[in-house]
Structure formats: structure tokens, C-alpha cells
Amino acid sequence: MAAELSEPPQFTAKPRTRTVGLGETVKFSCSVIGEPEPALKWYHNNKMVVNDGRRQIDDRFLGSSTLLIHNAQKSDAGSYAVRALNFHGEVSYTTQLAVEEDQLSKRKDALRRPWFIHEAHNTTTQVGQIIVLEAQATGKPLPTFRWQRNHVDIPSDGEHIRIVCDNGGGSKLIIRDVKTGDAGLYVCIAENEAGSVNCSATLRVGGVK
């Protein structure tokens, strides 16, 4: 019988120290390896962070976690620790967040190039399924979105493929009744007066099971 794999947690990417203006969005990210897969928890000034609407933890992808803080306030400043734990050990890393009140007024009339808070991810699906590629970006002003497939713009109101955007900087590309011809490279472009940024995801389509 093969020996059971065991490995204590180890960070492969650690969250960076951040300084933001009042009202801005903060993003802390980390990734970790270990066997079994470590559980990840975030702490603000030694108190566990939970999803409360303004603060969101995205841990949908194994081995990684992202903490988003919307509309940053002075009370959000301080230390942020992320802890990774499995049966074979625990590791933690602490970083700092500074929230500067005067930065908001300094940047009040400034334009800011978009940047992604959440990028679309590679997806594998089967013929006939429904898939959703999602991205979220911010900037000043909030960006608009375009999606391309194999470098060609996709109409936003097609029957087979639809693009849905919200008022919070989110955009979804929805493909109904997936066909083999839908496979390819999809690019999400977020743009405003200050510039543009893009992220990409590959869609792979298998045959009917």
C-alpha cells in the first residue's frame, strides 16, 4: 500500500503591504501548498475576518485565497494575517494596511486606469452545458467591458452568447447550449478614459458524455 502523502502548509505567494485612500478597494491575495489541502483563514488585528458584504473572502480555487475590502475605512487599517492549517502543521503571514484619509481628496478628480479584482479563469465543459466566465474590475471612473473570442469582439445581446454587466464593475459572459465551436480563447477588456486592461481564459469543450 502506498504511503499517504503528507506535507505541512507552505506559502507560495504572500499578501503585500498596502496603502490606500479612504473609500478605495483593497485586495490581499495568497496561495499555499500542502497535503492534505490546507484551510485558509484571514484575521484583522487578531480577529477572524468573515464575509459581511463590504469584506469578501474568495477561496473558490484550491490553494489560494483573496480578501477584498470595499470602501476602505480608517477602521480597516492595521495588521492582516492569513493562516494556513492542515493535519501536519500551521503557517501564518502578517501584512499591514494603511488607510490615508487625505488621499481621497488628492485623487478626487484624478483618472485611474482599470485593474482587475477578479479575473476570468480557464474552464472545461461538455457540449450542451451552460458556462459563465466572470470578471470584475475597478478604476476611476468605473470601466466598461468588452469580450472577445479569438480576438474578435462578441456582440453583447446574442441568443447563444450574452454579456451581462452590473453597476459594481462586474461582467459575465454566458454561453448557453455550449458547442464544440465555442472552444477558444476569451478575452475580457475593461476600459475607461485612463486606459484599458484585459484578462483571458481558455474554454475547452468535450463531447457529449
Contacts in CASP RR format, 6 or more apart in sequence:
PFRMAT RR
TARGET T0000
AUTHOR 0000-0000-0000
METHOD contacts of the structure
MODEL  1
MAAELSEPPQFTAKPRTRTVGLGETVKFSCSVIGEPEPALKWYHNNKMVV
NDGRRQIDDRFLGSSTLLIHNAQKSDAGSYAVRALNFHGEVSYTTQLAVE
EDQLSKRKDALRRPWFIHEAHNTTTQVGQIIVLEAQATGKPLPTFRWQRN
HVDIPSDGEHIRIVCDNGGGSKLIIRDVKTGDAGLYVCIAENEAGSVNCS
ATLRVGGVK
5 35 0 8 1.000
6 35 0 8 1.000
6 87 0 8 1.000
6 88 0 8 1.000
7 33 0 8 1.000
7 34 0 8 1.000
7 35 0 8 1.000
7 88 0 8 1.000
8 34 0 8 1.000
8 86 0 8 1.000
8 88 0 8 1.000
8 89 0 8 1.000
8 90 0 8 1.000
8 91 0 8 1.000
9 32 0 8 1.000
9 33 0 8 1.000
9 34 0 8 1.000
9 38 0 8 1.000
9 84 0 8 1.000
9 85 0 8 1.000
9 86 0 8 1.000
9 88 0 8 1.000
9 89 0 8 1.000
9 90 0 8 1.000
9 91 0 8 1.000
10 32 0 8 1.000
10 33 0 8 1.000
10 34 0 8 1.000
10 91 0 8 1.000
11 30 0 8 1.000
11 31 0 8 1.000
11 32 0 8 1.000
11 84 0 8 1.000
11 91 0 8 1.000
11 93 0 8 1.000
12 31 0 8 1.000
12 32 0 8 1.000
12 33 0 8 1.000
13 29 0 8 1.000
13 30 0 8 1.000
13 31 0 8 1.000
13 64 0 8 1.000
14 30 0 8 1.000
14 82 0 8 1.000
14 93 0 8 1.000
14 95 0 8 1.000
15 28 0 8 1.000
15 29 0 8 1.000
15 30 0 8 1.000
15 67 0 8 1.000
15 80 0 8 1.000
15 82 0 8 1.000
15 93 0 8 1.000
15 95 0 8 1.000
16 28 0 8 1.000
16 95 0 8 1.000
17 95 0 8 1.000
17 96 0 8 1.000
17 97 0 8 1.000
18 26 0 8 1.000
18 27 0 8 1.000
18 28 0 8 1.000
18 95 0 8 1.000
18 96 0 8 1.000
18 97 0 8 1.000
18 98 0 8 1.000
19 97 0 8 1.000
19 98 0 8 1.000
19 99 0 8 1.000
19 100 0 8 1.000
20 26 0 8 1.000
20 72 0 8 1.000
20 97 0 8 1.000
20 98 0 8 1.000
20 99 0 8 1.000
20 100 0 8 1.000
20 103 0 8 1.000
21 72 0 8 1.000
21 99 0 8 1.000
21 100 0 8 1.000
21 101 0 8 1.000
21 103 0 8 1.000
21 104 0 8 1.000
21 107 0 8 1.000
22 72 0 8 1.000
22 73 0 8 1.000
22 74 0 8 1.000
22 99 0 8 1.000
22 100 0 8 1.000
22 101 0 8 1.000
22 103 0 8 1.000
22 104 0 8 1.000
23 71 0 8 1.000
23 72 0 8 1.000
23 73 0 8 1.000
23 104 0 8 1.000
24 71 0 8 1.000
24 72 0 8 1.000
24 103 0 8 1.000
24 104 0 8 1.000
25 68 0 8 1.000
25 69 0 8 1.000
25 70 0 8 1.000
25 71 0 8 1.000
25 72 0 8 1.000
25 117 0 8 1.000
25 138 0 8 1.000
26 67 0 8 1.000
26 68 0 8 1.000
26 69 0 8 1.000
26 72 0 8 1.000
26 76 0 8 1.000
26 97 0 8 1.000
27 66 0 8 1.000
27 67 0 8 1.000
27 68 0 8 1.000
27 69 0 8 1.000
27 117 0 8 1.000
28 42 0 8 1.000
28 66 0 8 1.000
28 67 0 8 1.000
28 80 0 8 1.000
28 82 0 8 1.000
28 95 0 8 1.000
28 97 0 8 1.000
29 64 0 8 1.000
29 65 0 8 1.000
29 66 0 8 1.000
29 67 0 8 1.000
30 40 0 8 1.000
30 64 0 8 1.000
30 65 0 8 1.000
30 82 0 8 1.000
30 93 0 8 1.000
31 63 0 8 1.000
31 64 0 8 1.000
31 65 0 8 1.000
32 38 0 8 1.000
32 40 0 8 1.000
32 63 0 8 1.000
32 64 0 8 1.000
32 84 0 8 1.000
32 91 0 8 1.000
33 63 0 8 1.000
34 86 0 8 1.000
34 88 0 8 1.000
35 86 0 8 1.000
35 88 0 8 1.000
36 86 0 8 1.000
36 87 0 8 1.000
37 62 0 8 1.000
37 63 0 8 1.000
37 86 0 8 1.000
38 63 0 8 1.000
38 84 0 8 1.000
38 85 0 8 1.000
38 86 0 8 1.000
39 84 0 8 1.000
39 85 0 8 1.000
39 86 0 8 1.000
40 59 0 8 1.000
40 63 0 8 1.000
40 65 0 8 1.000
40 82 0 8 1.000
40 83 0 8 1.000
40 84 0 8 1.000
41 48 0 8 1.000
41 82 0 8 1.000
41 83 0 8 1.000
41 85 0 8 1.000
42 48 0 8 1.000
42 49 0 8 1.000
42 57 0 8 1.000
42 65 0 8 1.000
42 67 0 8 1.000
42 80 0 8 1.000
42 81 0 8 1.000
42 82 0 8 1.000
43 49 0 8 1.000
43 80 0 8 1.000
43 81 0 8 1.000
43 82 0 8 1.000
43 83 0 8 1.000
44 76 0 8 1.000
44 78 0 8 1.000
44 79 0 8 1.000
44 80 0 8 1.000
45 78 0 8 1.000
45 79 0 8 1.000
46 79 0 8 1.000
46 81 0 8 1.000
49 55 0 8 1.000
49 57 0 8 1.000
49 67 0 8 1.000
49 80 0 8 1.000
50 57 0 8 1.000
51 57 0 8 1.000
53 70 0 8 1.000
54 69 0 8 1.000
54 70 0 8 1.000
54 71 0 8 1.000
55 67 0 8 1.000
55 68 0 8 1.000
55 69 0 8 1.000
55 70 0 8 1.000
56 67 0 8 1.000
56 68 0 8 1.000
56 70 0 8 1.000
57 65 0 8 1.000
57 66 0 8 1.000
57 67 0 8 1.000
57 68 0 8 1.000
58 65 0 8 1.000
58 66 0 8 1.000
58 67 0 8 1.000
58 68 0 8 1.000
58 118 0 8 1.000
59 65 0 8 1.000
59 66 0 8 1.000
61 121 0 8 1.000
65 82 0 8 1.000
66 118 0 8 1.000
67 80 0 8 1.000
67 82 0 8 1.000
68 117 0 8 1.000
69 76 0 8 1.000
69 97 0 8 1.000
72 97 0 8 1.000
72 99 0 8 1.000
73 99 0 8 1.000
74 99 0 8 1.000
74 101 0 8 1.000
76 97 0 8 1.000
76 99 0 8 1.000
77 97 0 8 1.000
77 98 0 8 1.000
77 99 0 8 1.000
78 96 0 8 1.000
78 97 0 8 1.000
78 98 0 8 1.000
79 94 0 8 1.000
79 95 0 8 1.000
79 96 0 8 1.000
79 97 0 8 1.000
80 94 0 8 1.000
80 95 0 8 1.000
80 96 0 8 1.000
80 97 0 8 1.000
81 92 0 8 1.000
81 93 0 8 1.000
81 94 0 8 1.000
81 95 0 8 1.000
82 92 0 8 1.000
82 93 0 8 1.000
83 90 0 8 1.000
83 91 0 8 1.000
83 92 0 8 1.000
84 90 0 8 1.000
84 91 0 8 1.000
84 92 0 8 1.000
107 140 0 8 1.000
110 140 0 8 1.000
111 140 0 8 1.000
111 141 0 8 1.000
111 192 0 8 1.000
111 193 0 8 1.000
111 194 0 8 1.000
112 139 0 8 1.000
112 140 0 8 1.000
112 194 0 8 1.000
113 139 0 8 1.000
113 192 0 8 1.000
113 194 0 8 1.000
113 195 0 8 1.000
113 196 0 8 1.000
113 197 0 8 1.000
114 137 0 8 1.000
114 138 0 8 1.000
114 139 0 8 1.000
114 143 0 8 1.000
114 190 0 8 1.000
114 191 0 8 1.000
114 192 0 8 1.000
114 194 0 8 1.000
114 195 0 8 1.000
114 196 0 8 1.000
114 197 0 8 1.000
115 137 0 8 1.000
115 138 0 8 1.000
115 139 0 8 1.000
115 197 0 8 1.000
116 135 0 8 1.000
116 136 0 8 1.000
116 137 0 8 1.000
116 190 0 8 1.000
116 197 0 8 1.000
116 199 0 8 1.000
117 136 0 8 1.000
117 137 0 8 1.000
117 138 0 8 1.000
118 134 0 8 1.000
118 135 0 8 1.000
118 136 0 8 1.000
119 135 0 8 1.000
119 188 0 8 1.000
119 199 0 8 1.000
119 201 0 8 1.000
120 133 0 8 1.000
120 134 0 8 1.000
120 135 0 8 1.000
120 173 0 8 1.000
120 186 0 8 1.000
120 188 0 8 1.000
120 199 0 8 1.000
120 200 0 8 1.000
120 201 0 8 1.000
121 133 0 8 1.000
121 201 0 8 1.000
122 201 0 8 1.000
122 202 0 8 1.000
122 203 0 8 1.000
122 204 0 8 1.000
123 131 0 8 1.000
123 133 0 8 1.000
123 201 0 8 1.000
123 202 0 8 1.000
123 203 0 8 1.000
123 204 0 8 1.000
124 203 0 8 1.000
124 204 0 8 1.000
124 205 0 8 1.000
124 206 0 8 1.000
125 131 0 8 1.000
125 178 0 8 1.000
125 203 0 8 1.000
125 204 0 8 1.000
125 205 0 8 1.000
125 206 0 8 1.000
126 178 0 8 1.000
126 205 0 8 1.000
126 206 0 8 1.000
126 207 0 8 1.000
126 208 0 8 1.000
126 209 0 8 1.000
127 178 0 8 1.000
127 179 0 8 1.000
127 180 0 8 1.000
127 205 0 8 1.000
127 206 0 8 1.000
127 207 0 8 1.000
127 208 0 8 1.000
128 177 0 8 1.000
128 178 0 8 1.000
128 179 0 8 1.000
128 208 0 8 1.000
129 177 0 8 1.000
129 178 0 8 1.000
130 174 0 8 1.000
130 175 0 8 1.000
130 176 0 8 1.000
130 177 0 8 1.000
130 178 0 8 1.000
131 174 0 8 1.000
131 175 0 8 1.000
131 178 0 8 1.000
131 203 0 8 1.000
132 172 0 8 1.000
132 173 0 8 1.000
132 174 0 8 1.000
132 175 0 8 1.000
133 147 0 8 1.000
133 172 0 8 1.000
133 173 0 8 1.000
133 186 0 8 1.000
133 188 0 8 1.000
133 201 0 8 1.000
133 203 0 8 1.000
134 170 0 8 1.000
134 171 0 8 1.000
134 172 0 8 1.000
134 173 0 8 1.000
135 145 0 8 1.000
135 170 0 8 1.000
135 171 0 8 1.000
135 188 0 8 1.000
135 190 0 8 1.000
135 199 0 8 1.000
136 168 0 8 1.000
136 169 0 8 1.000
136 170 0 8 1.000
136 171 0 8 1.000
137 143 0 8 1.000
137 145 0 8 1.000
137 169 0 8 1.000
137 170 0 8 1.000
137 171 0 8 1.000
137 190 0 8 1.000
137 197 0 8 1.000
138 169 0 8 1.000
139 192 0 8 1.000
139 194 0 8 1.000
140 192 0 8 1.000
140 194 0 8 1.000
141 192 0 8 1.000
141 193 0 8 1.000
142 167 0 8 1.000
142 168 0 8 1.000
142 169 0 8 1.000
142 192 0 8 1.000
143 169 0 8 1.000
143 190 0 8 1.000
143 191 0 8 1.000
143 192 0 8 1.000
143 196 0 8 1.000
143 197 0 8 1.000
144 165 0 8 1.000
144 190 0 8 1.000
144 191 0 8 1.000
144 192 0 8 1.000
145 163 0 8 1.000
145 165 0 8 1.000
145 169 0 8 1.000
145 170 0 8 1.000
145 171 0 8 1.000
145 188 0 8 1.000
145 189 0 8 1.000
145 190 0 8 1.000
145 191 0 8 1.000
146 153 0 8 1.000
146 154 0 8 1.000
146 188 0 8 1.000
146 189 0 8 1.000
146 191 0 8 1.000
147 153 0 8 1.000
147 154 0 8 1.000
147 163 0 8 1.000
147 171 0 8 1.000
147 173 0 8 1.000
147 186 0 8 1.000
147 187 0 8 1.000
147 188 0 8 1.000
147 189 0 8 1.000
148 154 0 8 1.000
148 186 0 8 1.000
148 187 0 8 1.000
148 189 0 8 1.000
149 182 0 8 1.000
149 184 0 8 1.000
149 185 0 8 1.000
149 186 0 8 1.000
149 187 0 8 1.000
150 184 0 8 1.000
150 185 0 8 1.000
151 185 0 8 1.000
151 187 0 8 1.000
154 161 0 8 1.000
154 163 0 8 1.000
154 173 0 8 1.000
155 161 0 8 1.000
156 162 0 8 1.000
156 163 0 8 1.000
157 163 0 8 1.000
160 175 0 8 1.000
160 176 0 8 1.000
160 177 0 8 1.000
161 173 0 8 1.000
161 174 0 8 1.000
161 175 0 8 1.000
161 176 0 8 1.000
161 182 0 8 1.000
162 173 0 8 1.000
162 174 0 8 1.000
162 176 0 8 1.000
163 171 0 8 1.000
163 172 0 8 1.000
163 173 0 8 1.000
163 174 0 8 1.000
164 171 0 8 1.000
164 172 0 8 1.000
164 174 0 8 1.000
165 171 0 8 1.000
165 172 0 8 1.000
171 188 0 8 1.000
171 190 0 8 1.000
173 186 0 8 1.000
173 188 0 8 1.000
175 182 0 8 1.000
175 203 0 8 1.000
178 205 0 8 1.000
179 205 0 8 1.000
180 205 0 8 1.000
180 206 0 8 1.000
180 207 0 8 1.000
181 205 0 8 1.000
182 203 0 8 1.000
182 205 0 8 1.000
183 203 0 8 1.000
183 204 0 8 1.000
183 205 0 8 1.000
184 202 0 8 1.000
184 203 0 8 1.000
184 204 0 8 1.000
185 200 0 8 1.000
185 201 0 8 1.000
185 202 0 8 1.000
185 203 0 8 1.000
186 200 0 8 1.000
186 201 0 8 1.000
186 202 0 8 1.000
186 203 0 8 1.000
187 198 0 8 1.000
187 199 0 8 1.000
187 200 0 8 1.000
188 198 0 8 1.000
188 199 0 8 1.000
188 200 0 8 1.000
188 201 0 8 1.000
189 196 0 8 1.000
189 197 0 8 1.000
189 198 0 8 1.000
190 196 0 8 1.000
190 197 0 8 1.000
190 198 0 8 1.000
191 197 0 8 1.000
END
